[in-house]
C-alpha cells in the first residue's frame, strides 16, 4: 500500500506527533509491503506534502518551499492532491494519522478521512470522540461495571464550591483538561488556593476540566490491537520519581522508568487487567489500537484512568513496547495497523449506502 502519515497538527502535542511520525516513517523504510509519504499539518492548520528528508532538518511545517501545499477534494478518486495548476493527485491506499490531541484523535480528523473515503489507522469517529473526553469515557465504563478514577467535571462558564470538592475527595487533588493527552495541562493541588490555580491553568486548554481524587497504586498500562479479532498485551508499568506523571516526565525526564513487562506481576494479575482492557475496548467501540491505563493496588483493587486511542510511537512510548511482548516488531506493528485500516474500510464499504 501507499500510506500517508499525517503528522503535526494544531494541538499542544504537535512536536510529540512529529517524533512519533519519524519512527513510523523509519519503520516504513523497512517494510516489504508498504510505502510511506509524509503529510504535515502546520500549527495553523494548513496541509502540506513533506519531503522524505523532512526529519533531517525538522523545519517547521509549512516554512520551506519543499513543503508543497495540499488540496482535499471529497468524492475524487484520489481526494488528496497538490494545490497547483495540475492538481497532481497523491494516490494513497491508507492513512496513518499520528496527530495527537485536539483535531487529531478526537474524531474530527477521523471524520474528515471518512468523508474523503480513505482507510485510516485507529478508531473511528464515535470511539475517538468518546475516548478523547475523559468524563464521557468514565461515565460509559462506570455504567458497565468498570471501576474508574473518582472525580467531578467543571465547566468554564459556571462557578463552583471548591471547598465542597475538597470535602468530597480530600487533598491532594488532580486537575486535568477533559479533552487533552500527553499529560498536557495536568496539575496537582495540595491546598484550596492551589486547586483554584490549577483549575484556571487547565481551563487554558479546554472548557471542561476534571478534578479527580488522588489515587494510590501502581501506574500500569495494557495495549490492545485489532478490529473484530483482538490481541492484548501483557502489563507495563511507569515509575515516576516525582509527584506525578507530567508531560515533561513522559518525554524528557531521564529518571522516569518504564518496565515492560511490569515487575512482580504474576500471570493472574496480568490476566485480570488484560481482561478489563479488552472489555473497555469493546464498550467504547474501539478499533485498530488503543492503550488502556490503570491505577493498580492489588487483585480486584484497581481503577481505569483513561484510554488513549492514538498512543505515541516515540522512542520511549509504551504502546509499541507492549506489543513487542506479543511478537510484533516496530515495523510489523506499523504494517499490521495499516492492514487493519484496510480491513475495516473493506467491510464497511460492503454496507448499503442508498435505498
C-alpha positions in Angstrom: 0.0 0.0 0.0 0.9 3.6 -0.4 0.4 5.0 3.1 0.2 8.7 4.1 1.5 9.5 7.6 -0.3 12.6 8.9 1.7 14.5 11.5 1.9 17.8 13.3 -1.5 19.5 14.0 -2.8 22.4 15.9 -2.7 20.9 19.4 0.0 21.4 22.1 1.1 17.9 21.2 2.4 19.0 17.7 6.1 18.1 18.5 5.2 14.8 20.0 3.3 13.9 16.9 6.4 14.6 14.8 8.5 12.4 17.0 6.0 9.6 16.6 5.8 10.1 12.9 9.6 9.9 12.5 9.6 6.4 14.0 6.7 5.2 11.9 8.3 6.6 8.7 11.6 4.9 9.6 9.8 1.6 10.2 8.2 2.1 6.8 11.6 2.1 5.1 12.0 -1.5 6.4 8.5 -2.6 5.3 8.3 -5.1 2.4 4.6 -4.3 1.9 4.1 -0.5 2.3 5.5 2.8 1.0 5.1 5.9 3.2 4.5 9.5 2.3 4.6 12.4 4.8 1.6 14.8 5.2 2.2 17.6 7.6 -0.4 19.8 9.3 1.1 23.2 10.3 0.4 24.7 13.7 -2.2 26.9 12.0 -3.9 24.0 10.2 -2.5 24.1 6.6 -1.8 20.7 5.0 1.5 20.0 3.1 3.2 17.2 1.4 6.6 17.0 3.1 9.8 15.7 1.5 11.2 12.3 2.7 14.1 14.2 4.1 11.9 16.3 6.4 13.2 14.6 9.5 16.8 15.6 8.6 16.1 19.2 9.2 12.9 19.4 11.2 11.9 22.6 9.6 8.6 24.0 10.9 5.8 22.5 8.8 5.0 25.0 6.0 8.1 27.1 6.4 10.0 25.6 3.4 9.5 25.7 -0.3 9.9 22.0 -0.3 6.7 21.7 1.7 4.0 21.5 -1.0 0.5 22.7 -0.2 -2.2 20.1 -0.5 -5.8 20.3 -1.6 -8.6 18.0 -0.4 -11.3 17.0 -2.9 -14.1 14.8 -1.4 -15.5 12.4 -3.9 -12.5 12.3 -6.1 -10.7 9.0 -6.9 -7.6 10.4 -5.3 -9.1 13.0 -2.9 -5.7 14.4 -1.7 -3.7 16.3 -4.3 -1.2 19.0 -4.7 -2.6 22.5 -4.7 -1.1 23.5 -8.1 -2.3 24.1 -11.6 -2.2 20.4 -12.5 -3.9 19.4 -9.2 -1.5 16.5 -9.2 -3.0 13.5 -7.4 -1.4 11.9 -4.4 -2.5 8.3 -4.7 -2.9 6.8 -1.2 -4.4 3.5 -0.1 -4.5 4.3 3.6 -3.7 7.0 6.1 -1.8 6.6 9.4 -2.9 9.7 11.4 -0.5 10.2 14.2 -1.8 13.7 15.1 -2.2 13.7 18.9 -4.7 15.8 20.9 -7.4 18.1 19.6 -8.2 17.9 15.9 -6.2 14.7 15.7 -7.6 12.0 17.9 -10.9 13.5 19.0 -12.9 12.3 16.0 -12.5 15.4 13.8 -9.7 14.2 11.7 -11.3 10.7 11.5 -14.5 12.3 10.3 -12.6 14.2 7.5 -10.9 10.9 6.4 -14.3 9.2 6.4 -15.6 12.0 4.1 -12.6 11.6 1.9 -13.3 7.8 1.9 -9.7 6.8 2.7 -8.9 3.9 5.1 -7.2 5.1 8.2 -5.4 3.6 11.2 -7.0 3.8 14.6 -10.6 4.0 16.0 -13.4 5.6 14.1 -15.2 8.9 14.7 -17.5 7.9 17.6 -14.9 5.9 19.5 -12.3 8.6 19.1 -14.6 11.3 20.2 -15.9 9.4 23.3 -12.4 8.4 24.5 -11.0 11.9 24.0 -13.5 13.2 26.5 -12.3 11.6 29.8 -15.6 12.3 31.5 -17.6 10.6 28.8 -15.2 7.6 28.9 -15.6 7.2 32.6 -19.4 7.5 32.6 -19.7 4.7 30.0 -17.2 2.5 31.7 -18.7 3.0 35.1 -22.2 2.2 33.8 -20.7 -1.1 32.6 -19.2 -2.1 35.9 -15.6 -1.0 35.4 -14.1 1.0 38.3 -12.8 4.4 37.3 -11.0 7.2 39.0 -13.5 9.2 41.1 -13.9 12.8 40.1 -16.1 15.7 39.0 -16.2 17.8 35.8 -16.1 21.6 36.0 -17.2 24.0 33.2 -15.5 27.3 32.5 -18.8 29.2 32.4 -20.0 28.0 35.9 -19.0 28.8 39.4 -18.1 26.0 41.9 -17.7 25.4 45.6 -14.0 24.3 45.7 -14.3 23.5 49.4 -17.0 21.0 48.7 -14.7 19.3 46.2 -12.0 19.0 48.9 -14.6 17.7 51.4 -15.7 15.0 48.9 -12.4 13.9 47.5 -9.8 15.1 50.0 -6.4 16.5 49.2 -4.3 16.4 47.1 -6.5 16.6 44.0 -5.5 16.1 40.4 -6.8 18.6 37.8 -6.7 18.0 34.0 -8.4 19.2 30.8 -11.2 16.8 29.9 -10.0 16.7 26.2 -6.2 16.6 26.1 -3.5 14.0 26.0 0.2 13.5 26.9 -0.5 14.9 30.4 -1.0 18.4 28.9 -2.4 20.8 31.4 -2.4 18.3 34.3 -1.7 19.7 37.8 -1.7 18.6 41.4 -3.4 20.7 44.1 -2.4 20.4 47.7 -4.5 23.3 49.0 -7.6 25.3 48.3 -5.6 28.2 46.7 -3.6 25.7 44.6 -6.8 24.0 43.5 -8.2 27.3 42.2 -4.9 28.0 40.4 -4.6 24.6 38.7 -8.3 24.7 37.5 -7.6 28.1 36.0 -4.5 26.7 34.3 -6.4 23.7 32.9 -9.1 25.9 31.5 -6.5 27.4 29.2 -6.6 24.0 27.3 -10.3 23.1 27.5 -13.7 24.5 28.6 -14.2 21.3 30.6 -11.9 20.3 33.4 -11.8 17.2 35.6 -11.0 17.3 39.3 -10.1 13.9 40.4 -9.2 12.1 43.7 -5.5 11.3 44.1 -5.2 7.6 43.6 -2.6 5.3 45.2 -1.3 2.3 43.4 0.9 1.5 40.5 0.5 3.2 37.2 0.2 0.4 34.7 -0.9 0.1 31.1 -2.2 -2.5 28.6 -2.1 -2.4 24.8 -5.0 -3.7 22.6 -4.7 -4.3 18.8 -7.4 -5.3 16.3 -10.9 -4.6 14.9 -13.1 -7.7 15.4 -10.4 -10.2 16.4 -8.4 -8.6 19.3 -4.9 -9.1 20.7 -4.0 -7.9 24.1 -0.5 -7.3 25.6 0.9 -8.0 29.0 1.0 -5.2 31.6 3.6 -2.5 31.5 4.4 -0.1 34.4 5.6 3.5 34.6 7.6 4.5 37.6 8.0 8.3 38.1 10.5 9.7 40.5 8.4 12.8 41.0 4.9 13.6 42.4 3.1 12.6 39.2 3.4 11.8 35.5 3.7 15.1 33.8 4.3 16.0 30.1 8.0 16.5 31.0 8.2 13.1 32.7 6.7 11.4 29.6 9.1 12.9 27.1 12.2 14.5 28.7 12.8 13.1 32.2 15.6 10.5 32.2 14.6 9.4 35.7 11.2 8.0 34.5 11.4 4.2 34.3 9.2 2.1 32.0 9.1 -1.6 32.8 7.7 -3.9 30.1 6.5 -6.3 31.3 5.8 -4.9 34.8 7.9 -6.4 37.5 6.3 -8.5 40.3 3.1 -9.1 38.3 2.0 -12.7 38.3 0.0 -14.2 35.5 -3.4 -14.0 37.2 -2.8 -10.3 38.0 -1.9 -9.6 34.4 -4.8 -11.6 33.0 -7.2 -9.6 35.3 -6.1 -6.3 33.8 -5.9 -7.6 30.3 -9.5 -8.8 30.5 -10.7 -5.4 31.8 -8.8 -3.7 29.0 -10.5 -5.9 26.4 -13.9 -5.2 27.9 -13.3 -1.5 27.9 -12.1 -1.6 24.3 -15.3 -3.3 23.3 -17.6 -1.0 25.4 -16.0 2.1 23.8 -16.4 0.5 20.3 -12.7 0.8 19.6 -10.8 -0.4 16.5 -7.3 -0.5 15.3 -5.4 0.1 18.5 -5.6 1.7 22.0 -3.7 1.8 25.2 -5.6 1.4 28.4 -4.2 3.0 31.6 -4.9 1.8 35.2 -4.1 2.6 38.8 -3.5 -0.8 40.4 -3.1 -1.7 44.1 -3.7 -5.5 44.1 -6.0 -8.2 42.8 -9.5 -6.8 42.5 -8.3 -3.4 43.6 -7.8 -1.1 40.6 -9.4 1.6 38.6 -9.2 2.5 34.9 -7.8 6.0 34.5 -8.1 6.7 30.7 -7.9 5.2 27.2 -5.5 6.6 24.6 -6.8 5.9 21.1 -3.7 7.1 19.2 -0.8 6.3 21.6 2.6 7.7 21.0 5.2 5.9 18.8 8.3 7.8 20.1 11.4 6.0 21.3 10.0 5.8 24.8 6.3 5.2 24.1 4.7 2.3 25.9 2.3 1.0 23.2 5.0 -0.4 20.8 6.9 -1.8 23.7 3.9 -3.6 25.0 3.0 -5.0 21.5 6.6 -6.3 21.2 5.8 -8.6 24.1 3.2 -10.4 21.9 5.5 -10.7 19.0 5.3 -7.5 16.9 8.5 -5.7 16.0 8.0 -2.0 15.4 7.8 -2.5 11.6 5.5 -5.4 11.9 3.2 -3.4 14.2 3.0 -0.5 11.7 2.3 -2.9 8.8 -0.4 -4.7 10.9 -2.1 -1.4 11.7 -2.2 -0.4 8.1 -3.7 -3.8 7.2 -6.4 -3.3 9.9 -7.2 0.1 8.4 -7.9 -1.5 5.0 -9.8 -4.4 6.6 -12.2 -2.1 8.4 -12.7 0.1 5.3 -13.4 -3.0 3.2 -16.1 -4.5 5.4 -17.7 -1.1 5.9 -17.8 -0.5 2.1 -20.0 -3.6 1.7 -22.8 -1.8 3.6 -25.7 -0.4 1.5 -25.4 3.4 1.2 -28.6 4.1 -0.7 -32.2 2.9 -0.9 
